[in-house]
Amino acid sequence: MSGQPPPTQGAPQADAQMAVLRTVIDALSDNATATASSHPAAPGQATREPSVFDGDTRVLVPLGEFAQRMGISQWLAYKLARSGRLPTTRPGKRELYVPMAAAKRIERDGLPPEGGEVA
């Protein structure tokens, strides 16, 4: 006894079925990796640029850090806050903070026009 099963009459047919199954499995696995790696945007939907605030879970960002991440000077950030174009809050007595939602909106759309309504 060699340890192998005895040959059957349907062996060539079984080999053909296995070849077809391998082809189908390969095609499905290639399709799955292609769809998992890149998800196409829906028609009319723009792809989102990465944000400097991605991964940040805070609700408020200190004004100095906001200025640094946006690539502007602290002086300009304070000037924009004083004019009302940059929404800020002061939870304590000293530091000014920018709400994260406003920071992301400003990064995406830019500053609101001067004299415009600030949300």
C-alpha positions in Angstrom: 0.0 0.0 0.0 1.4 3.3 -1.1 -0.9 5.5 1.0 -2.6 7.0 -2.0 -6.3 6.5 -2.8 -7.0 4.1 -5.6 -7.6 5.8 -9.0 -11.2 6.4 -9.9 -12.8 6.7 -13.3 -13.8 10.4 -12.7 -10.2 11.6 -12.0 -9.8 13.7 -15.2 -13.2 15.3 -14.6 -12.3 16.1 -11.0 -9.0 17.7 -12.2 -11.0 19.9 -14.6 -13.4 21.0 -11.9 -10.5 21.8 -9.6 -8.9 23.9 -12.3 -12.1 25.8 -12.9 -12.5 26.4 -9.1 -8.9 27.7 -8.9 -9.6 30.1 -11.7 -12.8 31.4 -10.1 -11.1 31.7 -6.7 -8.1 33.6 -8.2 -10.5 36.0 -10.1 -12.5 36.6 -7.0 -9.4 37.3 -4.8 -8.0 39.7 -7.4 -11.3 41.5 -7.5 -11.5 41.7 -3.8 -8.0 43.2 -3.4 -8.7 45.7 -6.1 -11.9 46.9 -4.5 -10.4 47.0 -1.0 -7.3 48.9 -2.0 -9.0 51.8 -3.9 -12.6 52.8 -3.5 -13.7 54.9 -6.4 -15.5 58.1 -5.6 -19.2 58.3 -6.6 -19.9 60.3 -9.7 -20.0 64.0 -9.0 -18.3 63.5 -5.6 -14.8 65.0 -5.3 -12.1 63.1 -3.5 -11.2 64.7 -0.2 -7.7 66.0 0.3 -5.9 64.9 3.5 -6.3 67.4 6.3 -3.6 68.6 8.7 -6.2 67.9 11.4 -6.9 64.3 10.4 -6.6 61.9 13.4 -7.1 64.7 15.9 -9.9 63.9 18.3 -10.0 67.2 20.2 -12.9 69.6 20.0 -10.8 72.7 20.5 -7.3 73.6 19.1 -5.2 76.3 20.8 -4.9 79.3 18.5 -1.1 79.1 18.3 -1.3 75.4 17.2 -4.0 76.3 14.6 -1.8 79.0 13.2 1.2 76.7 13.0 -0.8 73.9 11.3 -2.3 76.4 8.8 1.1 77.9 8.0 0.2 81.4 9.2 1.8 83.6 11.9 0.3 83.8 15.4 0.0 87.5 14.9 -2.2 87.0 11.9 -4.3 84.4 13.7 -4.9 86.8 16.6 -5.8 89.6 14.1 -8.3 87.3 12.3 -9.8 86.3 15.7 -10.1 89.9 16.8 -11.8 90.9 13.5 -14.3 88.0 13.8 -13.2 86.2 10.7 -11.7 83.3 12.8 -14.2 81.8 15.3 -12.6 81.4 18.7 -13.6 80.6 22.2 -11.9 81.2 25.6 -12.9 78.4 28.0 -10.5 79.8 30.7 -9.1 83.2 31.4 -6.2 83.3 29.0 -5.9 81.0 26.0 -7.9 81.4 22.8 -9.1 78.2 21.1 -10.4 77.5 17.6 -13.3 74.9 17.4 -12.1 71.9 15.4 -15.2 72.0 13.1 -14.4 75.6 12.2 -10.7 74.8 11.7 -11.6 72.0 9.2 -14.1 74.2 7.4 -11.6 77.0 7.1 -9.0 74.6 5.8 -11.4 73.3 3.2 -13.3 76.5 2.2 -11.0 79.3 3.3 -11.7 82.2 5.6 -15.2 83.8 5.5 -15.2 87.2 3.7 -14.5 90.3 5.8 -17.7 91.6 7.3 -19.5 88.4 6.6 -21.4 86.4 9.2 -19.3 84.1 11.3 -20.7 80.7 12.4 
